[in-house]
Amino acid sequence: MLLRTGLFPTALDDDPVKLADYPRFAYLAVLVGVVGHASSEFFAVLSGVFGPEVSVWRYLLGGAGLIVLSLSMPGSRDLITPLKEEGLRLVLLAMIGVSGAYLFFHWALDYATVVQVGTLITTMPIFIALINLWVNRQPIGAPKALSAGFAVLGIALLLTDGYLMQLAGSGQQLVGLGMTLLCGFLGAGYAVLAKPLMNRYGAIRITTITMSLGGAGLWIIVGAAWGIWVDPSRLFDLDPVASASLLTLALFNTTLTQVLFFGGLAAVPDITRGSYLFFLKPVFAALLAYLFLSQPITALQLVAIAVVVSSVAAEALWARRLKTRSLAEEKHG
C-alpha cells in the first residue's frame, strides 16, 4: 500500500493511488513520525556531539540517506524538475525548516535540559494552527483550542512530574528555551508552506531536496560561524556509541521520520488536526524511557498521559461527530 501512495509514489501506475485518498494512513504516517521524533533528543545527547555541530552530522548523513531512498524509487528519482520549477521556494524552505529550525533545536540543548527542550518543542502544533490560519485562512475553532490547551497542560505535568517551576529557567536556560520556541515556529512554517509542494511532487522528493539543501546550509553556517567543518568520512573514527547514535539520529530520526511526519502532514485533510499528534511526542518519550531505560512512570505521569491522549482524541472525535451530524442533516433535509 505505502509503495503505491503519494507519499511513496511509483512509476508503475499512470494514476497512482495517493496517500491523501486514505486519510487514516496519512494520520498513521504522522503518528509513526512522532514516535521517531520522540527519541531524537535522546540520541543527540547520547552522541556526545554538542551544539550546532550535531545538526550538521544529522542532516548531512540524513540527507544522504534521503537521496538514496529517493533514487531507489522510480516515482521519486526526478529531483531536478522540482528544482527547475520551484528552486527558489525550495531553497527558502530548506533554510527555514532545516538550516534554521534544527540549528536552534540542537543548539538549545547546550543551554536548556532535554526535559525543557522536549516540553517546549511540542508548541509546534500551536504554531502550525496559527500559521495555517494566516496563510490558508483555516479557522482554529474552540474544540482545537481547548484540545491544545489541555494537551499542553498534560505535557507539562508529564515531563516535570507536576513541578511546573522546573520549566522556569534563568540565565542561559532562557536562551535555550527561546531557541526551542524559534525552532517550533520555523518547523511549523515549513510544514504549512511545504504542503502544496509535497502534494504536487510527492513527499519523498520534496523532503529529500529540502533536507539535503538544509544540511548543506548547516555545514556552511556552522563552518563559517564556529569554525567546525564537519567531515562525514570521520564518522567511524568517533567513539562507537557516538557513531551509532549519529547514524540512528540521521537515518531513523531524520531519513525515515521526516518523510513520514511531514509527508503525512501534507496528505491529511486537516493539517492542524494532524499536527496535534505531535502532542503525543513526550508520551512516547516517557514510554520509550520506561521500556528501554527502565525509568518508572509515576501515578501523576499516568494521569498526565491520560490527559494528553484524551485531549488529542477528543478533538478528532468532536470533528467526526460534527461531520456525522452534518451528513445526517443533509440526508434528512
Residue frames as qw, qx, qy, qz and C-alpha x, y, z in Angstrom:
[[0.000, 0.884, 0.468, 0.000, 0.00, 0.00, 0.00],
 [0.281, -0.824, 0.065, 0.488, 2.63, 2.56, 1.01],
 [0.411, -0.209, 0.569, 0.681, 4.59, 1.92, -2.18],
 [0.171, 0.492, 0.676, 0.521, 1.52, 2.94, -4.18],
 [0.155, -0.846, -0.435, 0.266, 0.77, 6.17, -2.36],
 [0.254, 0.913, 0.005, 0.319, 1.51, 9.82, -2.91],
 [0.499, -0.800, 0.331, 0.037, 3.98, 9.51, -0.03],
 [0.461, -0.353, 0.736, 0.348, 5.93, 6.74, -1.76],
 [0.666, 0.573, -0.004, -0.477, 4.92, 7.21, -5.44],
 [0.603, -0.146, 0.705, 0.344, 5.88, 4.75, -8.16],
 [0.247, 0.422, -0.460, -0.741, 6.11, 4.84, -11.93],
 [0.145, 0.079, 0.978, 0.130, 4.14, 1.58, -12.23],
 [0.183, 0.662, 0.713, -0.143, 0.75, 3.31, -12.44],
 [0.203, 0.480, 0.321, 0.790, -0.47, 6.04, -14.75],
 [0.366, -0.653, -0.051, -0.661, -2.71, 7.28, -11.95],
 [0.442, 0.051, -0.787, 0.427, -1.07, 6.13, -8.71],
 [0.501, -0.710, -0.493, -0.049, -3.06, 5.96, -5.51],
 [0.147, 0.602, -0.288, 0.730, -2.32, 8.95, -3.28],
 [0.311, -0.145, -0.750, 0.565, -1.93, 8.91, 0.47],
 [0.231, 0.023, 0.176, -0.957, -4.38, 11.82, 0.64],
 [0.620, -0.113, -0.503, -0.591, -7.06, 9.40, -0.62],
 [0.742, -0.290, -0.596, 0.096, -6.55, 7.36, 2.56],
 [0.191, -0.800, 0.195, -0.535, -6.67, 9.81, 5.50],
 [0.851, -0.509, 0.102, -0.079, -6.19, 7.06, 8.09],
 [0.877, 0.106, 0.005, 0.469, -2.87, 6.05, 6.51],
 [0.269, 0.706, -0.095, 0.648, -1.85, 9.71, 6.39],
 [0.502, -0.746, 0.176, -0.400, -2.55, 10.14, 10.11],
 [0.955, -0.252, 0.069, 0.141, -0.75, 6.85, 10.79],
 [0.691, 0.430, -0.088, 0.575, 2.31, 8.14, 8.92],
 [0.082, -0.772, 0.186, -0.602, 2.30, 11.28, 11.10],
 [0.781, -0.571, 0.122, -0.222, 1.97, 9.15, 14.24],
 [0.936, -0.004, 0.001, 0.352, 4.93, 6.93, 13.30],
 [0.420, 0.620, -0.119, 0.652, 6.89, 10.10, 12.55],
 [0.409, -0.773, 0.152, -0.461, 6.07, 11.40, 16.04],
 [0.932, -0.346, 0.064, 0.093, 7.47, 8.19, 17.54],
 [0.759, 0.311, -0.040, 0.571, 10.69, 8.88, 15.66],
 [0.050, 0.752, -0.114, 0.648, 10.80, 12.45, 16.92],
 [0.706, -0.673, -0.038, -0.219, 10.29, 11.20, 20.48],
 [0.883, -0.308, 0.073, 0.347, 13.81, 9.77, 20.63],
 [0.553, 0.699, -0.030, 0.452, 15.71, 12.48, 18.74],
 [0.206, -0.870, 0.296, -0.335, 16.85, 14.44, 21.82],
 [0.863, -0.411, 0.296, 0.005, 18.00, 11.21, 23.45],
 [0.873, 0.217, 0.189, 0.394, 20.26, 10.19, 20.56],
 [0.288, 0.851, -0.088, 0.429, 21.52, 13.75, 20.11],
 [0.425, -0.792, 0.365, -0.243, 22.75, 13.82, 23.72],
 [0.921, -0.208, 0.320, 0.081, 23.98, 10.22, 23.61],
 [0.757, 0.585, -0.014, 0.290, 26.15, 11.00, 20.57],
 [0.636, -0.496, -0.015, 0.590, 28.42, 13.19, 22.68],
 [0.320, 0.260, 0.300, 0.860, 28.45, 15.78, 19.86],
 [0.089, -0.656, -0.526, 0.534, 27.06, 19.07, 21.08],
 [0.059, 0.620, -0.008, -0.783, 25.57, 22.29, 19.81],
 [0.577, 0.625, -0.114, -0.513, 25.15, 23.16, 16.14],
 [0.066, 0.465, -0.845, -0.255, 27.71, 20.51, 15.12],
 [0.369, 0.120, 0.910, -0.146, 25.27, 17.67, 15.82],
 [0.551, 0.635, 0.267, -0.472, 22.75, 19.32, 13.45],
 [0.324, 0.665, -0.543, -0.397, 25.34, 19.20, 10.68],
 [0.117, -0.205, 0.971, 0.032, 26.06, 15.50, 11.26],
 [0.468, 0.339, 0.723, -0.378, 22.36, 14.74, 11.41],
 [0.563, 0.697, 0.199, -0.397, 21.39, 16.43, 8.16],
 [0.210, 0.615, -0.675, -0.350, 24.48, 15.63, 6.10],
 [0.105, -0.106, 0.989, 0.012, 24.03, 11.93, 6.86],
 [0.422, 0.444, 0.678, -0.407, 20.23, 12.08, 6.92],
 [0.446, 0.687, -0.128, -0.560, 20.17, 14.00, 3.64],
 [0.145, 0.420, -0.844, -0.300, 22.42, 11.34, 2.06],
 [0.255, 0.143, 0.938, -0.184, 20.02, 8.68, 3.32],
 [0.467, 0.603, 0.370, -0.530, 17.08, 10.54, 1.79],
 [0.344, 0.617, -0.482, -0.518, 18.86, 10.80, -1.57],
 [0.000, 0.178, -0.977, -0.118, 19.47, 7.03, -1.57],
 [0.335, 0.373, 0.781, -0.372, 15.82, 6.42, -0.62],
 [0.437, 0.664, 0.076, -0.602, 14.54, 8.78, -3.29],
 [0.295, 0.545, -0.652, -0.436, 16.71, 7.36, -6.05],
 [0.151, -0.073, 0.985, -0.033, 15.69, 3.81, -5.12],
 [0.390, 0.517, 0.690, -0.324, 12.06, 4.52, -6.01],
 [0.377, 0.331, 0.580, 0.642, 11.12, 5.08, -9.68],
 [0.012, -0.837, -0.475, -0.272, 8.48, 7.71, -8.94],
 [0.377, -0.904, -0.049, 0.197, 10.82, 9.80, -6.78],
 [0.762, -0.065, 0.213, 0.608, 14.04, 9.75, -8.83],
 [0.330, 0.638, 0.240, 0.653, 13.45, 13.02, -10.66],
 [0.415, -0.649, -0.315, 0.554, 14.87, 15.56, -8.22],
 [0.317, -0.026, 0.265, 0.910, 15.74, 18.04, -10.99],
 [0.055, -0.571, -0.588, -0.571, 12.24, 19.01, -12.14],
 [0.377, -0.819, -0.416, 0.115, 11.09, 20.40, -8.75],
 [0.482, -0.485, 0.046, 0.728, 14.35, 22.39, -8.53],
 [0.235, 0.191, 0.474, 0.827, 13.85, 23.80, -12.02],
 [0.178, -0.632, -0.570, -0.494, 10.23, 24.76, -11.40],
 [0.490, -0.828, -0.178, -0.209, 10.34, 25.81, -7.73],
 [0.706, 0.204, -0.377, 0.564, 14.05, 26.22, -6.99],
 [0.025, 0.466, -0.285, 0.837, 13.90, 29.48, -5.01],
 [0.700, -0.444, -0.033, -0.558, 10.93, 28.31, -2.98],
 [0.939, -0.129, -0.303, 0.097, 12.66, 25.04, -2.12],
 [0.512, 0.299, -0.393, 0.702, 15.87, 26.79, -1.08],
 [0.262, -0.491, 0.202, -0.806, 13.90, 29.12, 1.21],
 [0.864, -0.345, -0.135, -0.340, 12.04, 26.15, 2.74],
 [0.846, 0.062, -0.386, 0.362, 15.35, 24.38, 3.32],
 [0.255, 0.383, -0.365, 0.809, 16.80, 27.42, 5.06],
 [0.495, -0.441, 0.112, -0.740, 13.67, 27.90, 7.19],
 [0.897, -0.249, -0.058, -0.360, 12.68, 24.34, 8.04],
 [0.940, -0.006, -0.201, 0.277, 16.11, 22.69, 8.27],
 [0.514, 0.362, -0.270, 0.729, 19.09, 25.04, 8.46],
 [0.198, -0.528, 0.187, -0.805, 17.28, 27.46, 10.76],
 [0.788, -0.426, -0.088, -0.436, 14.97, 25.19, 12.75],
 [0.953, -0.175, -0.199, 0.146, 17.44, 22.43, 13.55],
 [0.419, 0.449, -0.354, 0.706, 20.35, 24.75, 14.13],
 [0.326, -0.507, 0.268, -0.752, 18.35, 26.24, 17.01],
 [0.897, -0.281, -0.182, -0.288, 16.94, 22.86, 18.12],
 [0.884, -0.025, -0.308, 0.351, 20.29, 21.21, 18.79],
 [0.270, 0.458, -0.294, 0.794, 21.94, 24.42, 19.93],
 [0.539, -0.583, 0.005, -0.608, 19.20, 24.79, 22.54],
 [0.923, -0.269, -0.273, 0.039, 20.36, 21.54, 24.19],
 [0.567, 0.251, -0.361, 0.696, 23.60, 23.33, 25.14],
 [0.087, -0.355, 0.239, -0.899, 21.63, 25.78, 27.27],
 [0.690, -0.223, 0.166, -0.668, 18.44, 24.03, 28.39],
 [0.437, -0.186, 0.869, -0.139, 17.75, 20.50, 29.60],
 [0.083, -0.085, -0.890, -0.440, 16.31, 17.72, 27.46],
 [0.000, 0.558, 0.784, -0.273, 13.10, 17.98, 29.53],
 [0.083, 0.658, 0.142, -0.734, 12.78, 21.70, 28.86],
 [0.137, 0.332, -0.598, -0.716, 13.51, 21.37, 25.13],
 [0.058, -0.195, -0.958, -0.204, 11.24, 18.34, 24.87],
 [0.076, 0.612, 0.644, -0.452, 8.41, 20.28, 26.53],
 [0.142, 0.664, 0.008, -0.734, 8.61, 23.49, 24.53],
 [0.008, 0.201, -0.742, -0.639, 9.10, 21.87, 21.12],
 [0.098, 0.424, 0.900, 0.031, 5.58, 20.48, 21.49],
 [0.182, 0.647, 0.241, -0.700, 4.31, 24.03, 20.91],
 [0.098, -0.167, 0.664, 0.722, 4.85, 23.38, 17.18],
 [0.068, 0.495, 0.835, 0.230, 1.21, 22.28, 16.56],
 [0.029, -0.807, -0.388, 0.445, 0.03, 25.59, 18.02],
 [0.083, -0.554, 0.353, 0.749, 2.31, 27.48, 15.63],
 [0.131, 0.119, 0.845, 0.505, 1.03, 25.30, 12.76],
 [0.060, 0.692, 0.714, -0.087, -2.56, 26.19, 13.63],
 [0.047, -0.811, -0.113, 0.573, -1.75, 29.92, 13.75],
 [0.111, -0.405, 0.569, 0.707, 0.32, 29.92, 10.54],
 [0.136, 0.299, 0.883, 0.336, -2.31, 27.82, 8.76],
 [0.060, 0.789, 0.530, -0.304, -4.94, 30.35, 9.87],
 [0.053, -0.743, 0.161, 0.647, -2.82, 33.19, 8.46],
 [0.086, -0.307, 0.724, 0.611, -1.74, 31.51, 5.21],
 [0.098, -0.184, -0.895, -0.394, -4.77, 29.36, 4.33],
 [0.421, -0.224, 0.042, -0.878, -7.49, 31.09, 6.36],
 [0.616, -0.222, -0.747, -0.116, -8.39, 27.77, 8.01],
 [0.444, -0.669, 0.149, -0.577, -10.13, 28.57, 11.31],
 [0.135, 0.300, -0.864, 0.382, -8.88, 27.01, 14.52],
 [0.649, -0.388, -0.483, -0.441, -12.20, 26.67, 16.33],
 [0.522, -0.622, 0.336, -0.477, -12.99, 26.21, 20.00],
 [0.985, -0.159, 0.054, -0.039, -12.51, 22.38, 20.09],
 [0.764, 0.398, -0.223, 0.456, -8.98, 22.67, 18.66],
 [0.018, 0.702, -0.328, 0.632, -8.09, 25.49, 21.06],
 [0.723, -0.513, 0.254, -0.386, -9.37, 23.59, 24.11],
 [0.991, 0.051, -0.049, 0.116, -7.68, 20.39, 22.98],
 [0.558, 0.549, -0.301, 0.544, -4.36, 22.19, 22.57],
 [0.258, -0.698, 0.321, -0.586, -4.66, 23.82, 25.99],
 [0.869, -0.373, 0.223, -0.236, -5.32, 20.58, 27.84],
 [0.925, 0.256, -0.125, 0.250, -2.64, 18.74, 25.86],
 [0.319, 0.654, -0.365, 0.581, -0.01, 21.34, 26.80],
 [0.533, -0.603, 0.334, -0.491, -1.08, 21.10, 30.46],
 [0.984, -0.133, 0.100, -0.070, -0.78, 17.33, 30.38],
 [0.756, 0.462, -0.237, 0.398, 2.64, 17.53, 28.72],
 [0.011, -0.710, 0.403, -0.578, 3.89, 19.91, 31.40],
 [0.758, -0.448, 0.310, -0.359, 2.68, 17.55, 34.13],
 [0.989, 0.131, -0.031, 0.066, 4.19, 14.54, 32.37],
 [0.674, 0.495, -0.261, 0.482, 7.66, 15.96, 31.82],
 [0.020, 0.583, -0.433, 0.687, 8.01, 17.77, 35.14],
 [0.443, -0.248, -0.835, 0.213, 6.13, 15.22, 37.27],
 [0.294, -0.798, -0.526, -0.002, 3.89, 18.01, 38.45],
 [0.422, -0.625, -0.076, 0.652, 6.57, 20.57, 39.32],
 [0.469, 0.811, 0.288, 0.198, 5.80, 23.26, 36.79],
 [0.164, -0.949, 0.217, 0.162, 8.50, 25.51, 38.17],
 [0.702, -0.239, 0.525, 0.417, 11.06, 23.10, 36.75],
 [0.551, 0.611, 0.420, 0.381, 10.17, 24.64, 33.40],
 [0.022, -1.000, 0.006, -0.017, 11.16, 28.09, 34.59],
 [0.812, 0.085, -0.042, 0.576, 14.74, 28.89, 33.76],
 [0.154, -0.957, 0.040, 0.243, 17.13, 31.72, 34.28],
 [0.242, -0.681, 0.539, 0.432, 20.17, 33.00, 32.51],
 [0.048, 0.330, -0.811, -0.480, 21.43, 30.53, 29.91],
 [0.266, 0.290, 0.916, -0.074, 18.36, 28.30, 30.25],
 [0.356, 0.713, 0.318, -0.513, 16.15, 31.11, 29.00],
 [0.173, 0.584, -0.551, -0.571, 18.34, 31.35, 25.90],
 [0.074, -0.054, 0.977, 0.193, 17.78, 27.65, 25.25],
 [0.297, 0.520, 0.732, -0.325, 14.03, 27.99, 25.76],
 [0.304, 0.724, -0.039, -0.618, 13.92, 30.88, 23.30],
 [0.099, 0.407, -0.782, -0.461, 15.82, 28.84, 20.72],
 [0.195, 0.185, 0.963, -0.030, 13.38, 25.95, 21.19],
 [0.348, 0.666, 0.461, -0.472, 10.37, 28.19, 20.60],
 [0.249, 0.673, -0.367, -0.592, 12.03, 29.61, 17.49],
 [0.054, -0.177, 0.943, 0.275, 12.67, 26.07, 16.24],
 [0.290, 0.424, 0.827, -0.227, 8.99, 25.21, 16.75],
 [0.328, 0.741, 0.141, -0.568, 7.90, 28.31, 14.84],
 [0.177, 0.570, -0.616, -0.513, 10.25, 27.68, 11.90],
 [0.136, -0.009, 0.984, 0.112, 9.33, 23.98, 11.76],
 [0.355, 0.565, 0.643, -0.376, 5.63, 24.90, 11.72],
 [0.309, 0.722, -0.166, -0.597, 6.21, 27.35, 8.88],
 [0.043, 0.344, -0.857, -0.381, 7.95, 24.62, 6.90],
 [0.264, 0.233, 0.930, -0.110, 5.09, 22.15, 7.47],
 [0.382, 0.694, 0.418, -0.445, 2.43, 24.57, 6.22],
 [0.274, 0.760, -0.292, -0.512, 4.38, 26.05, 3.30],
 [0.047, -0.348, 0.886, 0.304, 5.79, 22.72, 2.06],
 [0.548, 0.255, 0.730, -0.320, 2.37, 21.02, 1.99],
 [0.639, 0.658, 0.061, -0.394, 1.37, 22.22, -1.54],
 [0.289, 0.658, -0.665, -0.205, 4.74, 21.20, -2.99],
 [0.270, -0.192, 0.935, -0.127, 4.56, 17.76, -1.36],
 [0.632, 0.415, 0.544, -0.364, 1.09, 17.24, -2.76],
 [0.545, 0.747, -0.175, -0.339, 2.38, 18.25, -6.20],
 [0.420, 0.627, -0.655, -0.027, 5.71, 16.42, -6.37],
 [0.873, -0.160, -0.459, 0.052, 5.46, 13.81, -3.60],
 [0.552, -0.824, 0.107, -0.068, 6.70, 13.93, -0.04],
 [0.865, -0.210, 0.187, 0.416, 9.89, 11.95, -0.62],
 [0.563, 0.502, 0.159, 0.637, 11.18, 14.25, -3.35],
 [0.086, -0.865, -0.013, -0.494, 10.43, 17.49, -1.52],
 [0.725, -0.678, 0.119, 0.021, 11.73, 16.16, 1.80],
 [0.854, 0.008, 0.161, 0.494, 14.90, 14.91, 0.10],
 [0.408, 0.637, 0.102, 0.646, 15.57, 18.19, -1.65],
 [0.254, -0.863, 0.035, -0.436, 14.87, 20.46, 1.31],
 [0.804, -0.576, 0.126, 0.082, 16.63, 18.31, 3.91],
 [0.816, 0.120, 0.136, 0.549, 19.71, 17.88, 1.68],
 [0.254, 0.706, 0.048, 0.660, 19.89, 21.59, 0.86],
 [0.488, -0.820, 0.029, -0.298, 19.30, 22.39, 4.52],
 [0.889, -0.343, 0.082, 0.293, 22.12, 20.05, 5.54],
 [0.629, 0.361, 0.085, 0.683, 24.48, 21.79, 3.12],
 [0.078, -0.820, -0.047, -0.565, 23.35, 25.12, 4.51],
 [0.723, -0.688, 0.041, -0.044, 24.04, 23.95, 8.07],
 [0.860, -0.027, 0.065, 0.505, 27.53, 22.75, 7.03],
 [0.378, 0.562, 0.058, 0.734, 28.34, 26.22, 5.65],
 [0.340, -0.819, -0.053, -0.460, 26.77, 28.16, 8.54],
 [0.814, -0.572, 0.052, 0.083, 28.42, 26.12, 11.30],
 [0.801, 0.109, 0.069, 0.585, 31.75, 26.05, 9.49],
 [0.260, 0.635, 0.054, 0.726, 31.79, 29.79, 8.87],
 [0.400, -0.777, -0.002, -0.485, 30.43, 30.84, 12.29],
 [0.781, -0.577, 0.221, -0.088, 32.06, 28.28, 14.60],
 [0.146, 0.695, -0.697, -0.103, 35.00, 27.09, 12.51],
 [0.583, -0.107, 0.794, -0.138, 33.69, 23.49, 12.73],
 [0.547, 0.409, -0.481, -0.549, 33.84, 21.93, 9.27],
 [0.796, -0.117, 0.533, -0.260, 32.25, 18.51, 9.72],
 [0.284, 0.439, -0.778, -0.347, 33.94, 15.72, 7.74],
 [0.883, -0.065, 0.057, -0.461, 31.48, 12.80, 7.33],
 [0.765, 0.332, -0.546, 0.077, 34.36, 10.44, 6.50],
 [0.081, 0.405, -0.699, 0.584, 35.39, 10.73, 10.19],
 [0.733, -0.343, -0.099, -0.579, 32.16, 9.10, 11.36],
 [0.952, -0.170, -0.253, 0.002, 33.71, 5.76, 12.27],
 [0.474, 0.358, -0.474, 0.650, 36.75, 7.38, 13.83],
 [0.397, -0.526, 0.212, -0.722, 34.46, 8.52, 16.63],
 [0.306, -0.161, 0.838, -0.423, 33.60, 6.51, 19.71],
 [0.082, -0.183, -0.931, -0.306, 31.36, 3.52, 18.72],
 [0.017, 0.612, 0.696, -0.376, 28.48, 4.84, 20.82],
 [0.091, 0.611, -0.034, -0.786, 28.80, 8.26, 19.19],
 [0.096, 0.187, -0.733, -0.647, 28.92, 6.74, 15.68],
 [0.059, -0.358, -0.928, -0.089, 25.89, 4.53, 16.33],
 [0.027, 0.654, 0.508, -0.560, 23.94, 7.43, 17.88],
 [0.111, 0.516, -0.255, -0.811, 24.69, 9.76, 14.97],
 [0.107, 0.003, -0.855, -0.507, 23.68, 7.10, 12.44],
 [0.036, -0.514, -0.843, 0.155, 20.43, 6.47, 14.33],
 [0.038, 0.655, 0.242, -0.715, 19.78, 10.20, 14.57],
 [0.116, 0.402, -0.480, -0.771, 20.41, 10.58, 10.84],
 [0.200, 0.004, -0.867, -0.456, 18.79, 7.51, 9.32],
 [0.173, -0.485, -0.853, 0.090, 15.90, 6.87, 11.72],
 [0.094, -0.680, -0.423, 0.591, 15.17, 10.26, 13.29],
 [0.097, 0.565, -0.225, -0.788, 15.75, 12.11, 10.01],
 [0.122, 0.140, -0.786, -0.589, 15.58, 10.00, 6.83],
 [0.186, -0.358, -0.904, -0.144, 12.57, 7.94, 7.87],
 [0.108, -0.569, -0.611, 0.540, 10.94, 10.15, 10.48],
 [0.069, 0.443, -0.059, -0.892, 10.91, 13.38, 8.46],
 [0.197, -0.022, -0.737, -0.646, 9.41, 11.71, 5.38],
 [0.242, -0.445, -0.862, -0.007, 6.62, 10.13, 7.40],
 [0.135, -0.569, -0.477, 0.656, 5.92, 13.16, 9.59],
 [0.116, 0.469, -0.128, -0.866, 5.96, 15.95, 7.00],
 [0.179, -0.009, -0.796, -0.579, 4.66, 13.71, 4.22],
 [0.145, -0.473, -0.861, 0.115, 1.77, 12.63, 6.41],
 [0.009, -0.590, -0.326, 0.738, 1.00, 16.24, 7.35],
 [0.125, 0.282, -0.442, -0.842, 0.94, 17.16, 3.67],
 [0.251, -0.134, -0.858, -0.427, -1.61, 14.42, 2.98],
 [0.045, -0.427, -0.802, 0.416, -4.01, 14.73, 5.94],
 [0.057, 0.732, 0.548, 0.400, -7.25, 16.61, 5.25],
 [0.280, -0.935, -0.059, -0.208, -6.69, 18.97, 8.20],
 [0.592, 0.419, -0.447, 0.523, -3.03, 19.84, 8.84],
 [0.267, -0.572, 0.383, -0.675, -3.87, 21.42, 12.21],
 [0.891, -0.272, 0.131, -0.338, -5.58, 18.26, 13.44],
 [0.912, 0.242, -0.261, 0.204, -2.77, 16.11, 12.05],
 [0.320, 0.571, -0.456, 0.603, -0.15, 18.21, 13.78],
 [0.589, -0.573, 0.235, -0.520, -1.90, 17.69, 17.13],
 [0.976, -0.064, -0.198, 0.063, -0.50, 14.15, 17.09],
 [0.480, 0.504, -0.419, 0.583, 2.82, 15.84, 17.86],
 [0.464, -0.624, 0.270, -0.569, 1.44, 16.49, 21.35],
 [0.972, -0.211, -0.013, -0.100, 1.94, 12.74, 21.89],
 [0.572, 0.594, -0.467, 0.320, 5.72, 13.08, 21.45],
 [0.114, -0.532, 0.653, -0.527, 6.56, 13.32, 25.19],
 [0.862, -0.151, 0.261, -0.408, 4.11, 10.49, 25.91],
 [0.926, 0.315, -0.195, 0.070, 6.06, 8.22, 23.56],
 [0.299, 0.639, -0.546, 0.452, 9.31, 9.52, 25.05],
 [0.505, -0.455, 0.522, -0.515, 8.14, 8.50, 28.54],
 [0.961, 0.037, 0.147, -0.231, 7.07, 5.06, 27.32],
 [0.752, 0.512, -0.352, 0.219, 10.39, 4.53, 25.49],
 [0.003, -0.626, 0.592, -0.508, 12.26, 5.55, 28.64],
 [0.749, -0.284, 0.413, -0.434, 10.22, 3.01, 30.61],
 [0.970, 0.221, 0.021, -0.099, 10.76, 0.20, 28.10],
 [0.774, 0.471, -0.240, 0.349, 14.44, 0.73, 27.26],
 [0.201, 0.555, -0.466, 0.659, 15.86, 2.66, 30.20],
 [0.517, -0.367, -0.744, 0.209, 13.72, 1.09, 32.95],
 [0.013, -0.127, 0.270, -0.954, 12.69, 4.54, 34.15],
 [0.022, 0.447, 0.858, -0.252, 9.49, 4.17, 36.21],
 [0.141, -0.451, -0.369, -0.801, 6.29, 6.01, 35.33],
 [0.033, 0.080, 0.647, -0.758, 4.68, 7.63, 38.36],
 [0.146, 0.587, 0.780, -0.164, 0.96, 7.80, 39.09],
 [0.121, 0.768, 0.109, -0.620, 0.92, 11.51, 38.26],
 [0.008, 0.399, -0.647, -0.649, 2.64, 10.82, 34.95],
 [0.128, 0.281, 0.932, 0.189, -0.01, 8.23, 34.14],
 [0.150, 0.755, 0.501, -0.395, -2.67, 10.86, 34.80],
 [0.041, 0.680, -0.263, -0.683, -0.76, 13.28, 32.55],
 [0.096, -0.102, 0.855, 0.499, -0.54, 10.70, 29.76],
 [0.156, 0.540, 0.826, -0.047, -4.30, 10.15, 30.02],
 [0.106, 0.793, 0.209, -0.562, -4.88, 13.92, 29.77],
 [0.006, -0.512, 0.533, 0.674, -2.69, 14.29, 26.67],
 [0.092, 0.091, 0.926, 0.354, -4.13, 11.27, 24.86],
 [0.136, 0.643, 0.719, -0.226, -7.69, 12.25, 25.75],
 [0.079, 0.730, 0.011, -0.678, -7.14, 15.82, 24.55],
 [0.030, 0.332, -0.693, -0.640, -5.86, 14.68, 21.15],
 [0.047, 0.259, 0.948, 0.179, -8.61, 12.08, 20.78],
 [0.132, 0.631, 0.584, -0.493, -11.40, 14.40, 21.93],
 [0.173, 0.588, -0.195, -0.766, -10.79, 16.93, 19.16],
 [0.115, 0.153, -0.843, -0.503, -10.78, 14.24, 16.47],
 [0.014, 0.387, 0.918, -0.089, -13.96, 12.62, 17.87],
 [0.152, 0.640, 0.338, -0.673, -15.67, 16.01, 18.09],
 [0.195, 0.446, -0.465, -0.739, -14.87, 16.70, 14.42],
 [0.093, -0.065, -0.949, -0.296, -16.19, 13.28, 13.42],
 [0.087, 0.518, 0.759, -0.384, -19.38, 13.92, 15.38],
 [0.208, 0.621, 0.037, -0.755, -19.93, 17.24, 13.62],
 [0.173, 0.286, -0.720, -0.609, -19.32, 15.61, 10.23],
 [0.024, -0.251, -0.967, -0.031, -21.79, 12.81, 11.01],
 [0.140, 0.610, 0.537, -0.566, -24.41, 15.33, 12.16],
 [0.193, 0.539, -0.266, -0.776, -23.90, 17.40, 9.02],
 [0.144, 0.089, -0.874, -0.455, -24.31, 14.36, 6.74],
 [0.031, 0.410, 0.887, -0.211, -27.45, 13.33, 8.65],
 [0.181, 0.632, 0.273, -0.703, -28.95, 16.80, 8.26],
 [0.211, 0.400, -0.539, -0.710, -28.23, 16.77, 4.53],
 [0.071, -0.087, -0.971, -0.210, -29.82, 13.33, 4.21],
 [0.021, -0.573, -0.788, 0.226, -32.99, 14.34, 6.00],
 [0.024, 0.561, 0.104, -0.821, -33.03, 17.92, 4.78]]
